[in-house]
Amino acid sequence: MKQSTRSKLDELLRRANKQKLGRKVKTDDLICFSLDLLNEAHLEQICDKALTNKDRLELLFRKVAKEKRGITRDEFFGMLIDGKVTI
């Protein structure tokens, strides 16, 4: 686990455990509850952030290749440089 993630988790646990009554909130409690809040849009955002520039370029090529059957990568790069293809 990254240090920044651990710090966020520790802060949330500290805030959750300020209460004097009841059992202590554990890491697993916090994570399981949080995971239930994720929806498809959140997952899509997470996946988009995981893409490298090379991945995004490949996705754009595939999109253009669907529209213009038989296009080569060289032709695609030319269109990209000329500004004929945009994201």
PDB file with SEQRES, HELIX, SHEET and CRYST1 records, atoms N, CA, C and O in Angstrom:
SEQRES   1 A   87  MET LYS GLN SER THR ARG SER LYS LEU ASP GLU LEU LEU          
SEQRES   2 A   87  ARG ARG ALA ASN LYS GLN LYS LEU GLY ARG LYS VAL LYS          
SEQRES   3 A   87  THR ASP ASP LEU ILE CYS PHE SER LEU ASP LEU LEU ASN          
SEQRES   4 A   87  GLU ALA HIS LEU GLU GLN ILE CYS ASP LYS ALA LEU THR          
SEQRES   5 A   87  ASN LYS ASP ARG LEU GLU LEU LEU PHE ARG LYS VAL ALA          
SEQRES   6 A   87  LYS GLU LYS ARG GLY ILE THR ARG ASP GLU PHE PHE GLY          
SEQRES   7 A   87  MET LEU ILE ASP GLY LYS VAL THR ILE                          
HELIX    1 AA1 GLN A    3  ALA A   16  1                                  14    
HELIX    2 AA2 THR A   27  LEU A   37  1                                  11    
HELIX    3 AA3 GLU A   40  LYS A   49  1                                  10    
HELIX    4 AA4 ASN A   53  GLU A   67  1                                  15    
HELIX    5 AA5 ARG A   73  ILE A   81  1                                   9    
CRYST1    1.000    1.000    1.000  90.00  90.00  90.00 P 1           1          
ATOM      1  N   MET A   1       0.851  -1.172   0.000  1.00  0.00           N  
ATOM      2  CA  MET A   1       0.000   0.000   0.000  1.00  0.00           C  
ATOM      3  C   MET A   1       0.900   1.240   0.000  1.00  0.00           C  
ATOM      4  O   MET A   1       1.877   1.312   0.746  1.00  0.00           O  
ATOM      5  N   LYS A   2       0.558   2.200  -0.839  1.00  0.00           N  
ATOM      6  CA  LYS A   2       1.334   3.434  -0.892  1.00  0.00           C  
ATOM      7  C   LYS A   2       1.175   4.204   0.414  1.00  0.00           C  
ATOM      8  O   LYS A   2       0.165   4.078   1.108  1.00  0.00           O  
ATOM      9  N   GLN A   3       2.182   4.996   0.734  1.00  0.00           N  
ATOM     10  CA  GLN A   3       2.155   5.780   1.969  1.00  0.00           C  
ATOM     11  C   GLN A   3       1.002   6.780   1.972  1.00  0.00           C  
ATOM     12  O   GLN A   3       0.374   6.990   3.009  1.00  0.00           O  
ATOM     13  N   SER A   4       0.714   7.399   0.827  1.00  0.00           N  
ATOM     14  CA  SER A   4      -0.379   8.371   0.768  1.00  0.00           C  
ATOM     15  C   SER A   4      -1.726   7.693   1.032  1.00  0.00           C  
ATOM     16  O   SER A   4      -2.597   8.261   1.690  1.00  0.00           O  
ATOM     17  N   THR A   5      -1.886   6.477   0.514  1.00  0.00           N  
ATOM     18  CA  THR A   5      -3.116   5.716   0.750  1.00  0.00           C  
ATOM     19  C   THR A   5      -3.230   5.370   2.225  1.00  0.00           C  
ATOM     20  O   THR A   5      -4.300   5.491   2.822  1.00  0.00           O  
ATOM     21  N   ARG A   6      -2.125   4.941   2.804  1.00  0.00           N  
ATOM     22  CA  ARG A   6      -2.117   4.575   4.222  1.00  0.00           C  
ATOM     23  C   ARG A   6      -2.448   5.784   5.092  1.00  0.00           C  
ATOM     24  O   ARG A   6      -3.179   5.664   6.075  1.00  0.00           O  
ATOM     25  N   SER A   7      -1.915   6.939   4.735  1.00  0.00           N  
ATOM     26  CA  SER A   7      -2.181   8.160   5.499  1.00  0.00           C  
ATOM     27  C   SER A   7      -3.662   8.536   5.449  1.00  0.00           C  
ATOM     28  O   SER A   7      -4.252   8.899   6.467  1.00  0.00           O  
ATOM     29  N   LYS A   8      -4.256   8.444   4.257  1.00  0.00           N  
ATOM     30  CA  LYS A   8      -5.687   8.742   4.116  1.00  0.00           C  
ATOM     31  C   LYS A   8      -6.530   7.779   4.941  1.00  0.00           C  
ATOM     32  O   LYS A   8      -7.474   8.183   5.619  1.00  0.00           O  
ATOM     33  N   LEU A   9      -6.175   6.510   4.871  1.00  0.00           N  
ATOM     34  CA  LEU A   9      -6.907   5.490   5.615  1.00  0.00           C  
ATOM     35  C   LEU A   9      -6.779   5.705   7.119  1.00  0.00           C  
ATOM     36  O   LEU A   9      -7.765   5.609   7.849  1.00  0.00           O  
ATOM     37  N   ASP A  10      -5.577   5.994   7.577  1.00  0.00           N  
ATOM     38  CA  ASP A  10      -5.366   6.252   9.005  1.00  0.00           C  
ATOM     39  C   ASP A  10      -6.167   7.460   9.486  1.00  0.00           C  
ATOM     40  O   ASP A  10      -6.729   7.437  10.581  1.00  0.00           O  
ATOM     41  N   GLU A  11      -6.220   8.511   8.672  1.00  0.00           N  
ATOM     42  CA  GLU A  11      -6.979   9.716   9.040  1.00  0.00           C  
ATOM     43  C   GLU A  11      -8.476   9.407   9.131  1.00  0.00           C  
ATOM     44  O   GLU A  11      -9.148   9.849  10.062  1.00  0.00           O  
ATOM     45  N   LEU A  12      -8.993   8.650   8.165  1.00  0.00           N  
ATOM     46  CA  LEU A  12     -10.411   8.287   8.192  1.00  0.00           C  
ATOM     47  C   LEU A  12     -10.727   7.407   9.402  1.00  0.00           C  
ATOM     48  O   LEU A  12     -11.768   7.576  10.036  1.00  0.00           O  
ATOM     49  N   LEU A  13      -9.847   6.484   9.718  1.00  0.00           N  
ATOM     50  CA  LEU A  13     -10.055   5.630  10.894  1.00  0.00           C  
ATOM     51  C   LEU A  13     -10.024   6.446  12.179  1.00  0.00           C  
ATOM     52  O   LEU A  13     -10.827   6.219  13.084  1.00  0.00           O  
ATOM     53  N   ARG A  14      -9.102   7.391  12.257  1.00  0.00           N  
ATOM     54  CA  ARG A  14      -9.021   8.262  13.439  1.00  0.00           C  
ATOM     55  C   ARG A  14     -10.330   9.028  13.623  1.00  0.00           C  
ATOM     56  O   ARG A  14     -10.861   9.111  14.731  1.00  0.00           O  
ATOM     57  N   ARG A  15     -10.849   9.590  12.516  1.00  0.00           N  
ATOM     58  CA  ARG A  15     -12.103  10.346  12.593  1.00  0.00           C  
ATOM     59  C   ARG A  15     -13.275   9.438  12.943  1.00  0.00           C  
ATOM     60  O   ARG A  15     -14.144   9.823  13.725  1.00  0.00           O  
ATOM     61  N   ALA A  16     -13.307   8.236  12.372  1.00  0.00           N  
ATOM     62  CA  ALA A  16     -14.411   7.306  12.628  1.00  0.00           C  
ATOM     63  C   ALA A  16     -14.396   6.809  14.069  1.00  0.00           C  
ATOM     64  O   ALA A  16     -15.449   6.499  14.626  1.00  0.00           O  
ATOM     65  N   ASN A  17     -13.234   6.732  14.668  1.00  0.00           N  
ATOM     66  CA  ASN A  17     -13.116   6.187  16.012  1.00  0.00           C  
ATOM     67  C   ASN A  17     -13.119   7.252  17.101  1.00  0.00           C  
ATOM     68  O   ASN A  17     -12.747   6.964  18.239  1.00  0.00           O  
ATOM     69  N   LYS A  18     -13.529   8.474  16.780  1.00  0.00           N  
ATOM     70  CA  LYS A  18     -13.660   9.524  17.788  1.00  0.00           C  
ATOM     71  C   LYS A  18     -14.795   9.217  18.760  1.00  0.00           C  
ATOM     72  O   LYS A  18     -14.793   9.689  19.897  1.00  0.00           O  
ATOM     73  N   GLN A  19     -15.749   8.434  18.311  1.00  0.00           N  
ATOM     74  CA  GLN A  19     -16.901   8.108  19.152  1.00  0.00           C  
ATOM     75  C   GLN A  19     -16.436   7.351  20.392  1.00  0.00           C  
ATOM     76  O   GLN A  19     -15.456   6.607  20.346  1.00  0.00           O  
ATOM     77  N   LYS A  20     -17.131   7.543  21.475  1.00  0.00           N  
ATOM     78  CA  LYS A  20     -16.770   6.888  22.728  1.00  0.00           C  
ATOM     79  C   LYS A  20     -17.533   5.577  22.920  1.00  0.00           C  
ATOM     80  O   LYS A  20     -17.073   4.698  23.649  1.00  0.00           O  
ATOM     81  N   LEU A  21     -18.682   5.438  22.281  1.00  0.00           N  
ATOM     82  CA  LEU A  21     -19.493   4.239  22.442  1.00  0.00           C  
ATOM     83  C   LEU A  21     -19.331   3.308  21.256  1.00  0.00           C  
ATOM     84  O   LEU A  21     -18.955   3.731  20.163  1.00  0.00           O  
ATOM     85  N   GLY A  22     -19.621   2.032  21.486  1.00  0.00           N  
ATOM     86  CA  GLY A  22     -19.555   1.045  20.404  1.00  0.00           C  
ATOM     87  C   GLY A  22     -18.141   0.536  20.207  1.00  0.00           C  
ATOM     88  O   GLY A  22     -17.187   1.027  20.811  1.00  0.00           O  
ATOM     89  N   ARG A  23     -18.036  -0.455  19.351  1.00  0.00           N  
ATOM     90  CA  ARG A  23     -16.717  -1.019  19.094  1.00  0.00           C  
ATOM     91  C   ARG A  23     -15.929  -0.110  18.163  1.00  0.00           C  
ATOM     92  O   ARG A  23     -16.490   0.768  17.508  1.00  0.00           O  
ATOM     93  N   LYS A  24     -14.631  -0.333  18.115  1.00  0.00           N  
ATOM     94  CA  LYS A  24     -13.783   0.457  17.227  1.00  0.00           C  
ATOM     95  C   LYS A  24     -14.064   0.084  15.772  1.00  0.00           C  
ATOM     96  O   LYS A  24     -14.285  -1.083  15.447  1.00  0.00           O  
ATOM     97  N   VAL A  25     -14.051   1.076  14.922  1.00  0.00           N  
ATOM     98  CA  VAL A  25     -14.169   0.848  13.484  1.00  0.00           C  
ATOM     99  C   VAL A  25     -12.816   0.339  13.001  1.00  0.00           C  
ATOM    100  O   VAL A  25     -11.780   0.951  13.262  1.00  0.00           O  
ATOM    101  N   LYS A  26     -12.839  -0.775  12.301  1.00  0.00           N  
ATOM    102  CA  LYS A  26     -11.601  -1.378  11.812  1.00  0.00           C  
ATOM    103  C   LYS A  26     -11.383  -1.030  10.346  1.00  0.00           C  
ATOM    104  O   LYS A  26     -12.296  -0.598   9.643  1.00  0.00           O  
ATOM    105  N   THR A  27     -10.162  -1.228   9.915  1.00  0.00           N  
ATOM    106  CA  THR A  27      -9.807  -0.945   8.527  1.00  0.00           C  
ATOM    107  C   THR A  27     -10.734  -1.678   7.566  1.00  0.00           C  
ATOM    108  O   THR A  27     -11.206  -1.097   6.589  1.00  0.00           O  
ATOM    109  N   ASP A  28     -10.991  -2.936   7.838  1.00  0.00           N  
ATOM    110  CA  ASP A  28     -11.850  -3.740   6.969  1.00  0.00           C  
ATOM    111  C   ASP A  28     -13.261  -3.162   6.891  1.00  0.00           C  
ATOM    112  O   ASP A  28     -13.868  -3.162   5.820  1.00  0.00           O  
ATOM    113  N   ASP A  29     -13.793  -2.668   8.014  1.00  0.00           N  
ATOM    114  CA  ASP A  29     -15.122  -2.050   8.021  1.00  0.00           C  
ATOM    115  C   ASP A  29     -15.168  -0.860   7.066  1.00  0.00           C  
ATOM    116  O   ASP A  29     -16.096  -0.716   6.269  1.00  0.00           O  
ATOM    117  N   LEU A  30     -14.165  -0.031   7.163  1.00  0.00           N  
ATOM    118  CA  LEU A  30     -14.108   1.182   6.353  1.00  0.00           C  
ATOM    119  C   LEU A  30     -13.955   0.850   4.866  1.00  0.00           C  
ATOM    120  O   LEU A  30     -14.626   1.444   4.022  1.00  0.00           O  
ATOM    121  N   ILE A  31     -13.087  -0.083   4.556  1.00  0.00           N  
ATOM    122  CA  ILE A  31     -12.843  -0.447   3.155  1.00  0.00           C  
ATOM    123  C   ILE A  31     -14.072  -1.119   2.543  1.00  0.00           C  
ATOM    124  O   ILE A  31     -14.471  -0.772   1.431  1.00  0.00           O  
ATOM    125  N   CYS A  32     -14.674  -2.069   3.246  1.00  0.00           N  
ATOM    126  CA  CYS A  32     -15.853  -2.771   2.703  1.00  0.00           C  
ATOM    127  C   CYS A  32     -17.005  -1.801   2.451  1.00  0.00           C  
ATOM    128  O   CYS A  32     -17.668  -1.881   1.417  1.00  0.00           O  
ATOM    129  N   PHE A  33     -17.241  -0.895   3.383  1.00  0.00           N  
ATOM    130  CA  PHE A  33     -18.310   0.084   3.198  1.00  0.00           C  
ATOM    131  C   PHE A  33     -18.007   0.975   1.997  1.00  0.00           C  
ATOM    132  O   PHE A  33     -18.890   1.257   1.186  1.00  0.00           O  
ATOM    133  N   SER A  34     -16.761   1.412   1.887  1.00  0.00           N  
ATOM    134  CA  SER A  34     -16.367   2.302   0.790  1.00  0.00           C  
ATOM    135  C   SER A  34     -16.490   1.620  -0.564  1.00  0.00           C  
ATOM    136  O   SER A  34     -16.916   2.242  -1.537  1.00  0.00           O  
ATOM    137  N   LEU A  35     -16.120   0.350  -0.633  1.00  0.00           N  
ATOM    138  CA  LEU A  35     -16.203  -0.368  -1.903  1.00  0.00           C  
ATOM    139  C   LEU A  35     -17.641  -0.487  -2.393  1.00  0.00           C  
ATOM    140  O   LEU A  35     -17.891  -0.489  -3.599  1.00  0.00           O  
ATOM    141  N   ASP A  36     -18.581  -0.585  -1.465  1.00  0.00           N  
ATOM    142  CA  ASP A  36     -19.990  -0.655  -1.856  1.00  0.00           C  
ATOM    143  C   ASP A  36     -20.481   0.647  -2.487  1.00  0.00           C  
ATOM    144  O   ASP A  36     -21.477   0.652  -3.210  1.00  0.00           O  
ATOM    145  N   LEU A  37     -19.791   1.738  -2.217  1.00  0.00           N  
ATOM    146  CA  LEU A  37     -20.199   3.038  -2.756  1.00  0.00           C  
ATOM    147  C   LEU A  37     -19.724   3.260  -4.193  1.00  0.00           C  
ATOM    148  O   LEU A  37     -20.240   4.145  -4.876  1.00  0.00           O  
ATOM    149  N   LEU A  38     -18.756   2.477  -4.662  1.00  0.00           N  
ATOM    150  CA  LEU A  38     -18.241   2.631  -6.024  1.00  0.00           C  
ATOM    151  C   LEU A  38     -19.296   2.234  -7.044  1.00  0.00           C  
ATOM    152  O   LEU A  38     -19.979   1.222  -6.888  1.00  0.00           O  
ATOM    153  N   ASN A  39     -19.420   3.040  -8.086  1.00  0.00           N  
ATOM    154  CA  ASN A  39     -20.337   2.695  -9.174  1.00  0.00           C  
ATOM    155  C   ASN A  39     -19.560   2.589 -10.484  1.00  0.00           C  
ATOM    156  O   ASN A  39     -18.341   2.760 -10.496  1.00  0.00           O  
ATOM    157  N   GLU A  40     -20.239   2.316 -11.556  1.00  0.00           N  
ATOM    158  CA  GLU A  40     -19.581   2.116 -12.851  1.00  0.00           C  
ATOM    159  C   GLU A  40     -18.803   3.351 -13.295  1.00  0.00           C  
ATOM    160  O   GLU A  40     -17.721   3.230 -13.870  1.00  0.00           O  
ATOM    161  N   ALA A  41     -19.350   4.537 -13.031  1.00  0.00           N  
ATOM    162  CA  ALA A  41     -18.659   5.770 -13.423  1.00  0.00           C  
ATOM    163  C   ALA A  41     -17.325   5.902 -12.683  1.00  0.00           C  
ATOM    164  O   ALA A  41     -16.325   6.327 -13.261  1.00  0.00           O  
ATOM    165  N   HIS A  42     -17.322   5.534 -11.403  1.00  0.00           N  
ATOM    166  CA  HIS A  42     -16.078   5.584 -10.636  1.00  0.00           C  
ATOM    167  C   HIS A  42     -15.048   4.609 -11.202  1.00  0.00           C  
ATOM    168  O   HIS A  42     -13.876   4.951 -11.359  1.00  0.00           O  
ATOM    169  N   LEU A  43     -15.496   3.402 -11.505  1.00  0.00           N  
ATOM    170  CA  LEU A  43     -14.585   2.401 -12.061  1.00  0.00           C  
ATOM    171  C   LEU A  43     -14.017   2.855 -13.400  1.00  0.00           C  
ATOM    172  O   LEU A  43     -12.844   2.629 -13.694  1.00  0.00           O  
ATOM    173  N   GLU A  44     -14.852   3.493 -14.203  1.00  0.00           N  
ATOM    174  CA  GLU A  44     -14.401   4.002 -15.494  1.00  0.00           C  
ATOM    175  C   GLU A  44     -13.331   5.074 -15.303  1.00  0.00           C  
ATOM    176  O   GLU A  44     -12.331   5.088 -16.021  1.00  0.00           O  
ATOM    177  N   GLN A  45     -13.536   5.969 -14.339  1.00  0.00           N  
ATOM    178  CA  GLN A  45     -12.534   6.998 -14.044  1.00  0.00           C  
ATOM    179  C   GLN A  45     -11.222   6.380 -13.590  1.00  0.00           C  
ATOM    180  O   GLN A  45     -10.149   6.816 -14.008  1.00  0.00           O  
ATOM    181  N   ILE A  46     -11.302   5.375 -12.743  1.00  0.00           N  
ATOM    182  CA  ILE A  46     -10.101   4.702 -12.248  1.00  0.00           C  
ATOM    183  C   ILE A  46      -9.358   4.040 -13.401  1.00  0.00           C  
ATOM    184  O   ILE A  46      -8.134   4.134 -13.488  1.00  0.00           O  
ATOM    185  N   CYS A  47     -10.091   3.372 -14.283  1.00  0.00           N  
ATOM    186  CA  CYS A  47      -9.470   2.714 -15.438  1.00  0.00           C  
ATOM    187  C   CYS A  47      -8.856   3.729 -16.387  1.00  0.00           C  
ATOM    188  O   CYS A  47      -7.782   3.487 -16.938  1.00  0.00           O  
ATOM    189  N   ASP A  48      -9.520   4.866 -16.589  1.00  0.00           N  
ATOM    190  CA  ASP A  48      -8.980   5.908 -17.469  1.00  0.00           C  
ATOM    191  C   ASP A  48      -7.667   6.456 -16.924  1.00  0.00           C  
ATOM    192  O   ASP A  48      -6.744   6.733 -17.689  1.00  0.00           O  
ATOM    193  N   LYS A  49      -7.580   6.611 -15.612  1.00  0.00           N  
ATOM    194  CA  LYS A  49      -6.346   7.121 -15.001  1.00  0.00           C  
ATOM    195  C   LYS A  49      -5.206   6.120 -15.118  1.00  0.00           C  
ATOM    196  O   LYS A  49      -4.039   6.503 -15.036  1.00  0.00           O  
ATOM    197  N   ALA A  50      -5.525   4.854 -15.306  1.00  0.00           N  
ATOM    198  CA  ALA A  50      -4.502   3.816 -15.418  1.00  0.00           C  
ATOM    199  C   ALA A  50      -3.916   3.732 -16.824  1.00  0.00           C  
ATOM    200  O   ALA A  50      -2.906   3.059 -17.033  1.00  0.00           O  
ATOM    201  N   LEU A  51      -4.542   4.410 -17.795  1.00  0.00           N  
ATOM    202  CA  LEU A  51      -4.055   4.365 -19.173  1.00  0.00           C  
ATOM    203  C   LEU A  51      -2.816   5.233 -19.350  1.00  0.00           C  
ATOM    204  O   LEU A  51      -2.742   6.348 -18.833  1.00  0.00           O  
ATOM    205  N   THR A  52      -1.854   4.708 -20.082  1.00  0.00           N  
ATOM    206  CA  THR A  52      -0.683   5.507 -20.443  1.00  0.00           C  
ATOM    207  C   THR A  52      -1.014   6.284 -21.723  1.00  0.00           C  
ATOM    208  O   THR A  52      -2.037   6.036 -22.361  1.00  0.00           O  
ATOM    209  N   ASN A  53      -0.158   7.203 -22.081  1.00  0.00           N  
ATOM    210  CA  ASN A  53      -0.360   7.935 -23.342  1.00  0.00           C  
ATOM    211  C   ASN A  53      -0.347   6.983 -24.523  1.00  0.00           C  
ATOM    212  O   ASN A  53      -1.102   7.158 -25.479  1.00  0.00           O  
ATOM    213  N   LYS A  54       0.511   5.978 -24.455  1.00  0.00           N  
ATOM    214  CA  LYS A  54       0.582   4.989 -25.527  1.00  0.00           C  
ATOM    215  C   LYS A  54      -0.742   4.219 -25.629  1.00  0.00           C  
ATOM    216  O   LYS A  54      -1.213   3.935 -26.730  1.00  0.00           O  
ATOM    217  N   ASP A  55      -1.337   3.885 -24.481  1.00  0.00           N  
ATOM    218  CA  ASP A  55      -2.627   3.196 -24.471  1.00  0.00           C  
ATOM    219  C   ASP A  55      -3.713   4.076 -25.092  1.00  0.00           C  
ATOM    220  O   ASP A  55      -4.523   3.600 -25.888  1.00  0.00           O  
ATOM    221  N   ARG A  56      -3.726   5.349 -24.728  1.00  0.00           N  
ATOM    222  CA  ARG A  56      -4.743   6.259 -25.273  1.00  0.00           C  
ATOM    223  C   ARG A  56      -4.574   6.441 -26.778  1.00  0.00           C  
ATOM    224  O   ARG A  56      -5.558   6.554 -27.510  1.00  0.00           O  
ATOM    225  N   LEU A  57      -3.325   6.469 -27.233  1.00  0.00           N  
ATOM    226  CA  LEU A  57      -3.055   6.561 -28.663  1.00  0.00           C  
ATOM    227  C   LEU A  57      -3.579   5.318 -29.382  1.00  0.00           C  
ATOM    228  O   LEU A  57      -4.158   5.424 -30.463  1.00  0.00           O  
ATOM    229  N   GLU A  58      -3.378   4.150 -28.789  1.00  0.00           N  
ATOM    230  CA  GLU A  58      -3.866   2.900 -29.377  1.00  0.00           C  
ATOM    231  C   GLU A  58      -5.394   2.884 -29.440  1.00  0.00           C  
ATOM    232  O   GLU A  58      -5.971   2.444 -30.434  1.00  0.00           O  
ATOM    233  N   LEU A  59      -6.041   3.359 -28.387  1.00  0.00           N  
ATOM    234  CA  LEU A  59      -7.508   3.418 -28.387  1.00  0.00           C  
ATOM    235  C   LEU A  59      -8.024   4.358 -29.471  1.00  0.00           C  
ATOM    236  O   LEU A  59      -9.019   4.064 -30.134  1.00  0.00           O  
ATOM    237  N   LEU A  60      -7.348   5.484 -29.648  1.00  0.00           N  
ATOM    238  CA  LEU A  60      -7.742   6.435 -30.684  1.00  0.00           C  
ATOM    239  C   LEU A  60      -7.545   5.826 -32.070  1.00  0.00           C  
ATOM    240  O   LEU A  60      -8.385   6.000 -32.954  1.00  0.00           O  
ATOM    241  N   PHE A  61      -6.434   5.112 -32.260  1.00  0.00           N  
ATOM    242  CA  PHE A  61      -6.198   4.448 -33.549  1.00  0.00           C  
ATOM    243  C   PHE A  61      -7.303   3.437 -33.839  1.00  0.00           C  
ATOM    244  O   PHE A  61      -7.812   3.374 -34.958  1.00  0.00           O  
ATOM    245  N   ARG A  62      -7.672   2.649 -32.839  1.00  0.00           N  
ATOM    246  CA  ARG A  62      -8.725   1.648 -33.037  1.00  0.00           C  
ATOM    247  C   ARG A  62     -10.052   2.302 -33.386  1.00  0.00           C  
ATOM    248  O   ARG A  62     -10.808   1.788 -34.211  1.00  0.00           O  
ATOM    249  N   LYS A  63     -10.332   3.428 -32.761  1.00  0.00           N  
ATOM    250  CA  LYS A  63     -11.582   4.140 -33.047  1.00  0.00           C  
ATOM    251  C   LYS A  63     -11.590   4.641 -34.499  1.00  0.00           C  
ATOM    252  O   LYS A  63     -12.578   4.489 -35.216  1.00  0.00           O  
ATOM    253  N   VAL A  64     -10.478   5.235 -34.909  1.00  0.00           N  
ATOM    254  CA  VAL A  64     -10.375   5.749 -36.277  1.00  0.00           C  
ATOM    255  C   VAL A  64     -10.398   4.593 -37.274  1.00  0.00           C  
ATOM    256  O   VAL A  64     -11.004   4.705 -38.340  1.00  0.00           O  
ATOM    257  N   ALA A  65      -9.742   3.485 -36.934  1.00  0.00           N  
ATOM    258  CA  ALA A  65      -9.690   2.330 -37.830  1.00  0.00           C  
ATOM    259  C   ALA A  65     -11.077   1.725 -38.050  1.00  0.00           C  
ATOM    260  O   ALA A  65     -11.344   1.167 -39.114  1.00  0.00           O  
ATOM    261  N   LYS A  66     -11.954   1.830 -37.064  1.00  0.00           N  
ATOM    262  CA  LYS A  66     -13.325   1.344 -37.234  1.00  0.00           C  
ATOM    263  C   LYS A  66     -14.075   2.208 -38.245  1.00  0.00           C  
ATOM    264  O   LYS A  66     -14.858   1.711 -39.055  1.00  0.00           O  
ATOM    265  N   GLU A  67     -13.814   3.516 -38.175  1.00  0.00           N  
ATOM    266  CA  GLU A  67     -14.504   4.441 -39.069  1.00  0.00           C  
ATOM    267  C   GLU A  67     -13.928   4.398 -40.482  1.00  0.00           C  
ATOM    268  O   GLU A  67     -14.669   4.498 -41.459  1.00  0.00           O  
ATOM    269  N   LYS A  68     -12.632   4.251 -40.589  1.00  0.00           N  
ATOM    270  CA  LYS A  68     -11.948   4.246 -41.895  1.00  0.00           C  
ATOM    271  C   LYS A  68     -11.244   2.905 -42.060  1.00  0.00           C  
ATOM    272  O   LYS A  68     -10.061   2.769 -41.750  1.00  0.00           O  
ATOM    273  N   ARG A  69     -11.970   1.942 -42.541  1.00  0.00           N  
ATOM    274  CA  ARG A  69     -11.439   0.585 -42.724  1.00  0.00           C  
ATOM    275  C   ARG A  69     -10.163   0.606 -43.568  1.00  0.00           C  
ATOM    276  O   ARG A  69     -10.084   1.320 -44.567  1.00  0.00           O  
ATOM    277  N   GLY A  70      -9.174  -0.177 -43.160  1.00  0.00           N  
ATOM    278  CA  GLY A  70      -7.950  -0.324 -43.934  1.00  0.00           C  
ATOM    279  C   GLY A  70      -6.912   0.764 -43.715  1.00  0.00           C  
ATOM    280  O   GLY A  70      -5.885   0.769 -44.394  1.00  0.00           O  
ATOM    281  N   ILE A  71      -7.147   1.679 -42.792  1.00  0.00           N  
ATOM    282  CA  ILE A  71      -6.177   2.741 -42.539  1.00  0.00           C  
ATOM    283  C   ILE A  71      -4.927   2.137 -41.889  1.00  0.00           C  
ATOM    284  O   ILE A  71      -5.023   1.266 -41.025  1.00  0.00           O  
ATOM    285  N   THR A  72      -3.779   2.605 -42.310  1.00  0.00           N  
ATOM    286  CA  THR A  72      -2.528   2.132 -41.719  1.00  0.00           C  
ATOM    287  C   THR A  72      -2.154   3.046 -40.556  1.00  0.00           C  
ATOM    288  O   THR A  72      -2.681   4.149 -40.410  1.00  0.00           O  
ATOM    289  N   ARG A  73      -1.241   2.559 -39.747  1.00  0.00           N  
ATOM    290  CA  ARG A  73      -0.782   3.386 -38.630  1.00  0.00           C  
ATOM    291  C   ARG A  73      -0.076   4.639 -39.145  1.00  0.00           C  
ATOM    292  O   ARG A  73      -0.205   5.714 -38.559  1.00  0.00           O  
ATOM    293  N   ASP A  74       0.663   4.500 -40.233  1.00  0.00           N  
ATOM    294  CA  ASP A  74       1.350   5.651 -40.800  1.00  0.00           C  
ATOM    295  C   ASP A  74       0.347   6.716 -41.253  1.00  0.00           C  
ATOM    296  O   ASP A  74       0.539   7.906 -41.001  1.00  0.00           O  
ATOM    297  N   GLU A  75      -0.715   6.281 -41.918  1.00  0.00           N  
ATOM    298  CA  GLU A  75      -1.766   7.226 -42.339  1.00  0.00           C  
ATOM    299  C   GLU A  75      -2.423   7.866 -41.111  1.00  0.00           C  
ATOM    300  O   GLU A  75      -2.720   9.060 -41.109  1.00  0.00           O  
ATOM    301  N   PHE A  76      -2.644   7.069 -40.082  1.00  0.00           N  
ATOM    302  CA  PHE A  76      -3.241   7.579 -38.851  1.00  0.00           C  
ATOM    303  C   PHE A  76      -2.349   8.648 -38.221  1.00  0.00           C  
ATOM    304  O   PHE A  76      -2.827   9.707 -37.814  1.00  0.00           O  
ATOM    305  N   PHE A  77      -1.026   8.354 -38.143  1.00  0.00           N  
ATOM    306  CA  PHE A  77      -0.104   9.330 -37.561  1.00  0.00           C  
ATOM    307  C   PHE A  77      -0.077  10.611 -38.378  1.00  0.00           C  
ATOM    308  O   PHE A  77       0.022  11.705 -37.822  1.00  0.00           O  
ATOM    309  N   GLY A  78      -0.164  10.480 -39.690  1.00  0.00           N  
ATOM    310  CA  GLY A  78      -0.221  11.662 -40.548  1.00  0.00           C  
ATOM    311  C   GLY A  78      -1.466  12.488 -40.270  1.00  0.00           C  
ATOM    312  O   GLY A  78      -1.394  13.714 -40.190  1.00  0.00           O  
ATOM    313  N   MET A  79      -2.605  11.828 -40.122  1.00  0.00           N  
ATOM    314  CA  MET A  79      -3.853  12.539 -39.813  1.00  0.00           C  
ATOM    315  C   MET A  79      -3.766  13.216 -38.443  1.00  0.00           C  
ATOM    316  O   MET A  79      -4.285  14.315 -38.248  1.00  0.00           O  
ATOM    317  N   LEU A  80      -3.110  12.549 -37.507  1.00  0.00           N  
ATOM    318  CA  LEU A  80      -2.951  13.088 -36.163  1.00  0.00           C  
ATOM    319  C   LEU A  80      -2.082  14.346 -36.182  1.00  0.00           C  
ATOM    320  O   LEU A  80      -2.405  15.346 -35.541  1.00  0.00           O  
ATOM    321  N   ILE A  81      -0.996  14.283 -36.911  1.00  0.00           N  
ATOM    322  CA  ILE A  81      -0.090  15.431 -37.025  1.00  0.00           C  
ATOM    323  C   ILE A  81      -0.750  16.587 -37.742  1.00  0.00           C  
ATOM    324  O   ILE A  81      -0.549  17.744 -37.373  1.00  0.00           O  
ATOM    325  N   ASP A  82      -1.544  16.285 -38.773  1.00  0.00           N  
ATOM    326  CA  ASP A  82      -2.228  17.333 -39.534  1.00  0.00           C  
ATOM    327  C   ASP A  82      -3.438  17.906 -38.796  1.00  0.00           C  
ATOM    328  O   ASP A  82      -4.048  18.870 -39.258  1.00  0.00           O  
ATOM    329  N   GLY A  83      -3.782  17.324 -37.668  1.00  0.00           N  
ATOM    330  CA  GLY A  83      -4.933  17.814 -36.893  1.00  0.00           C  
ATOM    331  C   GLY A  83      -6.265  17.324 -37.414  1.00  0.00           C  
ATOM    332  O   GLY A  83      -7.307  17.858 -37.034  1.00  0.00           O  
ATOM    333  N   LYS A  84      -6.258  16.330 -38.267  1.00  0.00           N  
ATOM    334  CA  LYS A  84      -7.502  15.789 -38.816  1.00  0.00           C  
ATOM    335  C   LYS A  84      -8.165  14.805 -37.850  1.00  0.00           C  
ATOM    336  O   LYS A  84      -9.336  14.457 -38.007  1.00  0.00           O  
ATOM    337  N   VAL A  85      -7.403  14.368 -36.858  1.00  0.00           N  
ATOM    338  CA  VAL A  85      -7.925  13.453 -35.841  1.00  0.00           C  
ATOM    339  C   VAL A  85      -7.747  14.123 -34.488  1.00  0.00           C  
ATOM    340  O   VAL A  85      -6.654  14.572 -34.142  1.00  0.00           O  
ATOM    341  N   THR A  86      -8.812  14.185 -33.741  1.00  0.00           N  
ATOM    342  CA  THR A  86      -8.720  14.752 -32.386  1.00  0.00           C  
ATOM    343  C   THR A  86      -9.365  13.793 -31.408  1.00  0.00           C  
ATOM    344  O   THR A  86     -10.162  12.928 -31.770  1.00  0.00           O  
ATOM    345  N   ILE A  87      -9.000  13.977 -30.192  1.00  0.00           N  
ATOM    346  CA  ILE A  87      -9.506  13.102 -29.142  1.00  0.00           C  
ATOM    347  C   ILE A  87     -10.903  13.519 -28.749  1.00  0.00           C  
ATOM    348  O   ILE A  87     -11.509  12.901 -27.873  1.00  0.00           O  
TER     349      ILE A  87                                                      
END                                                                             
